[in-house]
Amino acid sequence: MPYSVHFAADVDVPADLRTKVFEIVREIAASMESIPASSAFWSAANAGNAELNLGGWQFEYRIHHRDRRILIVNARRGSGRAV
């Protein structure tokens, strides 16, 4: 079963960007089962929030293995201001 993708309730970004981020993270989720356990991806992902930079925004997400879901927990514009 692949990982599901969700946004935290307080993550507020423009709708078109939200859709694009959802699509990209869903692609990441679909490919995660093929990433070897020894990959640096897992070391980084398990150490804290993973990041995605897109359209001048930085998105942080957490991988919840037990629930098999990815939660996008934060979005910041390039200025570093939390949104």
VOSE-780399 format. One record per residue: residue number from 1; residue in three letters; y, x, z of N, C-alpha, C in turn. Coordinates in Angstrom, 3 decimals, m for minus. Example, Ala and Ser with C-alpha at 12.3 -4.5 7.8 and 13.67 -1.06 7.14 Angstrom:
2
resi:1&resn:Ala&n_py:m5.690&n_px:13.190&n_pz:7.800&ca_py:m4.500&ca_px:12.300&ca_pz:7.800&c_py:m3.300&c_px:13.200&c_pz:7.800
resi:2&resn:Ser&n_py:m2.250&n_px:12.850&n_pz:7.080&ca_py:m1.060&ca_px:13.670&ca_pz:7.140&c_py:0.030&c_px:12.900&c_pz:7.870
# end
This chain:
83
resi:1&resn:Met&n_py:m1.176&n_px:0.848&n_pz:0.000&ca_py:0.000&ca_px:0.000&ca_pz:0.000&c_py:1.240&c_px:0.895&c_pz:0.000
resi:2&resn:Pro&n_py:2.163&n_px:0.681&n_pz:m0.923&ca_py:3.377&ca_px:1.509&ca_pz:m0.972&c_py:4.339&c_px:1.171&c_pz:0.167
resi:3&resn:Tyr&n_py:5.279&n_px:2.053&n_pz:0.372&ca_py:6.314&ca_px:1.842&ca_pz:1.379&c_py:7.319&c_px:0.815&c_pz:0.861
resi:4&resn:Ser&n_py:7.809&n_px:m0.029&n_pz:1.754&ca_py:8.873&ca_px:m0.969&ca_pz:1.392&c_py:10.220&c_px:m0.313&c_pz:1.695
resi:5&resn:Val&n_py:11.288&n_px:m0.828&n_pz:1.082&ca_py:12.615&ca_px:m0.257&ca_pz:1.237&c_py:13.552&c_px:m1.323&c_pz:1.786
resi:6&resn:His&n_py:14.322&n_px:m0.954&n_pz:2.815&ca_py:15.245&ca_px:m1.889&ca_pz:3.459&c_py:16.556&c_px:m1.188&c_pz:3.781
resi:7&resn:Phe&n_py:17.631&n_px:m1.959&n_pz:3.853&ca_py:18.923&ca_px:m1.473&ca_pz:4.319&c_py:19.134&c_px:m1.961&c_pz:5.741
resi:8&resn:Ala&n_py:19.649&n_px:m1.106&n_pz:6.621&ca_py:20.051&ca_px:m1.544&ca_pz:7.951&c_py:21.179&c_px:m2.563&c_pz:7.781
resi:9&resn:Ala&n_py:21.271&n_px:m3.496&n_pz:8.705&ca_py:22.239&ca_px:m4.594&ca_pz:8.596&c_py:23.680&c_px:m4.115&c_pz:8.489
resi:10&resn:Asp&n_py:24.006&n_px:m2.989&n_pz:9.097&ca_py:25.398&ca_px:m2.535&ca_pz:9.114&c_py:25.759&c_px:m1.587&c_pz:7.965
resi:11&resn:Val&n_py:24.857&n_px:m1.369&n_pz:7.019&ca_py:25.158&ca_px:m0.532&ca_pz:5.855&c_py:25.830&c_px:m1.413&c_pz:4.807
resi:12&resn:Asp&n_py:27.099&n_px:m1.103&n_pz:4.540&ca_py:27.896&ca_px:m1.919&ca_pz:3.636&c_py:28.417&c_px:m1.060&c_pz:2.493
resi:13&resn:Val&n_py:27.903&n_px:m1.294&n_pz:1.303&ca_py:28.332&ca_px:m0.573&ca_pz:0.103&c_py:28.487&c_px:m1.587&c_pz:m1.029
resi:14&resn:Pro&n_py:29.216&n_px:m1.212&n_pz:m2.076&ca_py:29.360&ca_px:m2.122&ca_pz:m3.214&c_py:27.991&c_px:m2.556&c_pz:m3.763
resi:15&resn:Ala&n_py:27.904&n_px:m3.792&n_pz:m4.211&ca_py:26.627&ca_px:m4.376&ca_pz:m4.635&c_py:25.944&c_px:m3.574&c_pz:m5.737
resi:16&resn:Asp&n_py:26.702&n_px:m3.096&n_pz:m6.724&ca_py:26.071&ca_px:m2.354&ca_pz:m7.816&c_py:25.498&c_px:m1.025&c_pz:m7.336
resi:17&resn:Leu&n_py:26.173&n_px:m0.371&n_pz:m6.414&ca_py:25.681&ca_px:0.878&ca_pz:m5.849&c_py:24.466&c_px:0.616&c_pz:m4.964
resi:18&resn:Arg&n_py:24.518&n_px:m0.446&n_pz:m4.209&ca_py:23.393&ca_px:m0.822&ca_pz:m3.347&c_py:22.129&c_px:m1.042&c_pz:m4.187
resi:19&resn:Thr&n_py:22.296&n_px:m1.714&n_pz:m5.319&ca_py:21.158&ca_px:m1.960&ca_pz:m6.205&c_py:20.593&c_px:m0.649&c_pz:m6.735
resi:20&resn:Lys&n_py:21.470&n_px:0.264&n_pz:m7.145&ca_py:21.029&ca_px:1.551&ca_pz:m7.677&c_py:20.308&c_px:2.371&c_pz:m6.606
resi:21&resn:Val&n_py:20.852&n_px:2.399&n_pz:m5.404&ca_py:20.216&ca_px:3.138&ca_pz:m4.298&c_py:18.845&c_px:2.547&c_pz:m3.999
resi:22&resn:Phe&n_py:18.767&n_px:1.225&n_pz:m3.968&ca_py:17.490&ca_px:0.554&ca_pz:m3.713&c_py:16.458&c_px:0.975&c_pz:m4.755
resi:23&resn:Glu&n_py:16.848&n_px:0.994&n_pz:m6.031&ca_py:15.927&ca_px:1.372&ca_pz:m7.105&c_py:15.455&c_px:2.813&c_pz:m6.955
resi:24&resn:Ile&n_py:16.377&n_px:3.718&n_pz:m6.647&ca_py:16.014&ca_px:5.135&ca_pz:m6.508&c_py:15.090&c_px:5.339&c_pz:m5.314
resi:25&resn:Val&n_py:15.426&n_px:4.736&n_pz:m4.182&ca_py:14.592&ca_px:4.917&ca_pz:m2.988&c_py:13.237&c_px:4.240&c_pz:m3.185
resi:26&resn:Arg&n_py:13.201&n_px:3.156&n_pz:m3.923&ca_py:11.923&ca_px:2.509&ca_pz:m4.224&c_py:11.054&c_px:3.437&c_pz:m5.079
resi:27&resn:Glu&n_py:11.662&n_px:4.169&n_pz:m6.015&ca_py:10.912&ca_px:5.151&ca_pz:m6.807&c_py:10.382&c_px:6.274&c_pz:m5.921
resi:28&resn:Ile&n_py:11.206&n_px:6.710&n_pz:m4.971&ca_py:10.761&ca_px:7.723&ca_pz:m4.008&c_py:9.570&c_px:7.178&c_pz:m3.224
resi:29&resn:Ala&n_py:9.689&n_px:5.948&n_pz:m2.749&ca_py:8.618&ca_px:5.322&ca_pz:m1.969&c_py:7.325&c_px:5.250&c_pz:m2.768
resi:30&resn:Ala&n_py:7.436&n_px:4.899&n_pz:m4.044&ca_py:6.251&ca_px:4.770&ca_pz:m4.886&c_py:5.559&c_px:6.112&c_pz:m5.114
resi:31&resn:Ser&n_py:6.319&n_px:7.189&n_pz:m5.070&ca_py:5.732&ca_px:8.499&ca_pz:m5.330&c_py:5.277&c_px:9.229&c_pz:m4.068
resi:32&resn:Met&n_py:5.617&n_px:8.719&n_pz:m2.905&ca_py:5.331&ca_px:9.449&ca_pz:m1.666&c_py:3.846&c_px:9.682&c_pz:m1.424
resi:33&resn:Glu&n_py:3.004&n_px:8.764&n_pz:m1.825&ca_py:1.574&ca_px:8.941&ca_pz:m1.574&c_py:0.988&c_px:10.100&c_pz:m2.370
resi:34&resn:Ser&n_py:1.675&n_px:10.508&n_pz:m3.438&ca_py:1.167&ca_px:11.614&ca_pz:m4.247&c_py:1.720&c_px:12.966&c_pz:m3.799
resi:35&resn:Ile&n_py:2.603&n_px:12.978&n_pz:m2.801&ca_py:3.176&ca_px:14.233&ca_pz:m2.314&c_py:2.195&c_px:14.860&c_pz:m1.326
resi:36&resn:Pro&n_py:1.758&n_px:16.089&n_pz:m1.580&ca_py:0.802&ca_px:16.736&ca_pz:m0.677&c_py:1.358&c_px:16.870&c_pz:0.745
resi:37&resn:Ala&n_py:0.484&n_px:16.773&n_pz:1.714&ca_py:0.884&ca_px:16.874&ca_pz:3.117&c_py:1.556&c_px:18.208&c_pz:3.417
resi:38&resn:Ser&n_py:1.251&n_px:19.244&n_pz:2.641&ca_py:1.828&ca_px:20.568&ca_pz:2.871&c_py:3.200&c_px:20.749&c_pz:2.230
resi:39&resn:Ser&n_py:3.693&n_px:19.724&n_pz:1.547&ca_py:4.978&ca_px:19.825&ca_pz:0.849&c_py:6.147&c_px:19.956&c_pz:1.824
resi:40&resn:Ala&n_py:7.157&n_px:20.708&n_pz:1.403&ca_py:8.378&ca_px:20.843&ca_pz:2.198&c_py:9.084&c_px:19.497&c_pz:2.358
resi:41&resn:Phe&n_py:8.831&n_px:18.571&n_pz:1.448&ca_py:9.416&ca_px:17.236&ca_pz:1.561&c_py:9.090&c_px:16.618&c_pz:2.913
resi:42&resn:Trp&n_py:7.822&n_px:16.699&n_pz:3.321&ca_py:7.410&ca_px:16.071&ca_pz:4.581&c_py:8.016&c_px:16.775&c_pz:5.789
resi:43&resn:Ser&n_py:8.133&n_px:18.081&n_pz:5.733&ca_py:8.765&ca_px:18.799&ca_pz:6.841&c_py:10.191&c_px:18.324&c_pz:7.032
resi:44&resn:Ala&n_py:10.921&n_px:18.225&n_pz:5.931&ca_py:12.312&ca_px:17.783&ca_pz:6.000&c_py:12.401&c_px:16.302&c_pz:6.398
resi:45&resn:Ala&n_py:11.576&n_px:15.475&n_pz:5.807&ca_py:11.630&ca_px:14.035&ca_pz:6.070&c_py:11.237&c_px:13.711&c_pz:7.506
resi:46&resn:Asn&n_py:10.300&n_px:14.445&n_pz:8.058&ca_py:9.852&ca_px:14.181&ca_pz:9.424&c_py:10.768&c_px:14.790&c_pz:10.477
resi:47&resn:Ala&n_py:11.645&n_px:15.686&n_pz:10.060&ca_py:12.562&ca_px:16.335&ca_pz:10.997&c_py:13.762&c_px:15.453&c_pz:11.338
resi:48&resn:Gly&n_py:14.002&n_px:14.436&n_pz:10.570&ca_py:15.158&ca_px:13.563&ca_pz:10.802&c_py:15.401&c_px:12.698&c_pz:9.590
resi:49&resn:Asn&n_py:16.640&n_px:12.295&n_pz:9.410&ca_py:16.978&ca_px:11.451&ca_pz:8.276&c_py:16.946&c_px:12.248&c_pz:6.984
resi:50&resn:Ala&n_py:16.424&n_px:11.628&n_pz:5.946&ca_py:16.490&ca_px:12.205&ca_pz:4.608&c_py:17.799&c_px:11.737&c_pz:3.982
resi:51&resn:Glu&n_py:18.250&n_px:12.425&n_pz:2.947&ca_py:19.538&ca_px:12.091&ca_pz:2.342&c_py:19.416&c_px:11.893&c_pz:0.849
resi:52&resn:Leu&n_py:20.281&n_px:11.036&n_pz:0.343&ca_py:20.424&ca_px:10.797&ca_pz:m1.086&c_py:21.914&c_px:10.771&c_pz:m1.385
resi:53&resn:Asn&n_py:22.346&n_px:11.570&n_pz:m2.347&ca_py:23.751&ca_px:11.594&ca_pz:m2.762&c_py:23.856&c_px:10.930&c_pz:m4.123
resi:54&resn:Leu&n_py:24.748&n_px:9.941&n_pz:m4.213&ca_py:24.871&ca_px:9.178&ca_pz:m5.450&c_py:26.271&c_px:8.592&c_pz:m5.564
resi:55&resn:Gly&n_py:26.910&n_px:8.829&n_pz:m6.689&ca_py:28.202&ca_px:8.203&ca_pz:m6.978&c_py:29.284&c_px:8.498&c_pz:m5.958
resi:56&resn:Gly&n_py:29.284&n_px:9.720&n_pz:m5.402&ca_py:30.288&ca_px:10.077&ca_pz:m4.408&c_py:29.974&c_px:9.564&c_pz:m3.011
resi:57&resn:Trp&n_py:28.793&n_px:9.027&n_pz:m2.825&ca_py:28.353&ca_px:8.516&ca_pz:m1.522&c_py:27.162&c_px:9.319&c_pz:m1.042
resi:58&resn:Gln&n_py:27.008&n_px:9.378&n_pz:0.273&ca_py:25.843&ca_px:10.002&ca_pz:0.880&c_py:25.108&c_px:8.925&c_pz:1.676
resi:59&resn:Phe&n_py:23.829&n_px:8.761&n_pz:1.376&ca_py:22.994&ca_px:7.777&ca_pz:2.062&c_py:21.962&c_px:8.505&c_pz:2.899
resi:60&resn:Glu&n_py:21.771&n_px:8.034&n_pz:4.119&ca_py:20.741&ca_px:8.591&ca_pz:4.992&c_py:19.661&c_px:7.537&c_pz:5.157
resi:61&resn:Tyr&n_py:18.409&n_px:7.992&n_pz:5.093&ca_py:17.317&ca_px:7.051&ca_pz:5.297&c_py:16.226&c_px:7.668&c_pz:6.159
resi:62&resn:Arg&n_py:15.489&n_px:6.796&n_pz:6.801&ca_py:14.381&ca_px:7.212&ca_pz:7.670&c_py:13.084&c_px:6.661&c_pz:7.103
resi:63&resn:Ile&n_py:12.053&n_px:7.462&n_pz:7.200&ca_py:10.727&ca_px:7.037&ca_pz:6.762&c_py:9.941&c_px:6.642&c_pz:8.004
resi:64&resn:His&n_py:9.550&n_px:5.385&n_pz:8.050&ca_py:8.754&ca_px:4.862&ca_pz:9.164&c_py:7.309&c_px:4.741&c_pz:8.685
resi:65&resn:His&n_py:6.495&n_px:5.732&n_pz:9.039&ca_py:5.123&ca_px:5.775&ca_pz:8.546&c_py:4.280&c_px:4.630&c_pz:9.101
resi:66&resn:Arg&n_py:4.445&n_px:4.321&n_pz:10.355&ca_py:3.627&ca_px:3.280&ca_pz:10.985&c_py:3.816&c_px:1.934&c_pz:10.289
resi:67&resn:Asp&n_py:5.069&n_px:1.607&n_pz:9.962&ca_py:5.379&ca_px:0.333&ca_pz:9.305&c_py:5.337&c_px:0.423&c_pz:7.788
resi:68&resn:Arg&n_py:5.165&n_px:1.651&n_pz:7.284&ca_py:5.158&ca_px:1.902&ca_pz:5.838&c_py:6.423&c_px:1.343&c_pz:5.188
resi:69&resn:Arg&n_py:7.551&n_px:1.762&n_pz:5.771&ca_py:8.834&ca_px:1.318&ca_pz:5.221&c_py:9.839&c_px:2.453&c_pz:5.284
resi:70&resn:Ile&n_py:10.833&n_px:2.342&n_pz:4.412&ca_py:11.953&ca_px:3.270&ca_pz:4.405&c_py:13.187&c_px:2.453&c_pz:4.733
resi:71&resn:Leu&n_py:13.943&n_px:2.916&n_pz:5.707&ca_py:15.136&ca_px:2.210&ca_pz:6.154&c_py:16.361&c_px:3.058&c_pz:5.856
resi:72&resn:Ile&n_py:17.266&n_px:2.515&n_pz:5.045&ca_py:18.531&ca_px:3.185&ca_pz:4.755&c_py:19.451&c_px:2.862&c_pz:5.920
resi:73&resn:Val&n_py:19.812&n_px:3.886&n_pz:6.689&ca_py:20.489&ca_px:3.674&ca_pz:7.964&c_py:21.980&c_px:3.945&c_pz:7.942
resi:74&resn:Asn&n_py:22.468&n_px:4.648&n_pz:6.903&ca_py:23.878&ca_px:4.993&ca_pz:6.903&c_py:24.349&c_px:5.275&c_pz:5.479
resi:75&resn:Ala&n_py:25.620&n_px:5.002&n_pz:5.238&ca_py:26.245&ca_px:5.322&ca_pz:3.953&c_py:27.644&c_px:5.840&c_pz:4.237
resi:76&resn:Arg&n_py:27.995&n_px:6.948&n_pz:3.587&ca_py:29.326&ca_px:7.528&ca_pz:3.744&c_py:29.881&c_px:7.847&c_pz:2.370
resi:77&resn:Arg&n_py:31.157&n_px:7.602&n_pz:2.199&ca_py:31.820&ca_px:8.086&ca_pz:0.996&c_py:31.946&c_px:9.589&c_pz:1.095
resi:78&resn:Gly&n_py:32.233&n_px:10.227&n_pz:m0.002&ca_py:32.356&ca_px:11.681&ca_pz:m0.048&c_py:33.318&c_px:12.260&c_pz:0.973
resi:79&resn:Ser&n_py:34.258&n_px:11.459&n_pz:1.476&ca_py:35.212&ca_px:11.940&ca_pz:2.467&c_py:34.563&c_px:12.191&c_pz:3.818
resi:80&resn:Gly&n_py:33.315&n_px:11.711&n_pz:3.990&ca_py:32.641&ca_px:11.853&ca_pz:5.268&c_py:32.875&c_px:10.687&c_pz:6.199
resi:81&resn:Arg&n_py:33.691&n_px:9.730&n_pz:5.766&ca_py:33.982&ca_px:8.568&ca_pz:6.586&c_py:32.776&c_px:7.633&c_pz:6.585
resi:82&resn:Ala&n_py:32.273&n_px:7.250&n_pz:7.747&ca_py:31.145&ca_px:6.327&ca_pz:7.834&c_py:31.607&c_px:4.936&c_pz:7.402
resi:83&resn:Val&n_py:30.734&n_px:4.282&n_pz:6.663&ca_py:31.042&ca_px:2.932&ca_pz:6.185&c_py:29.968&c_px:1.990&c_pz:6.639
# end
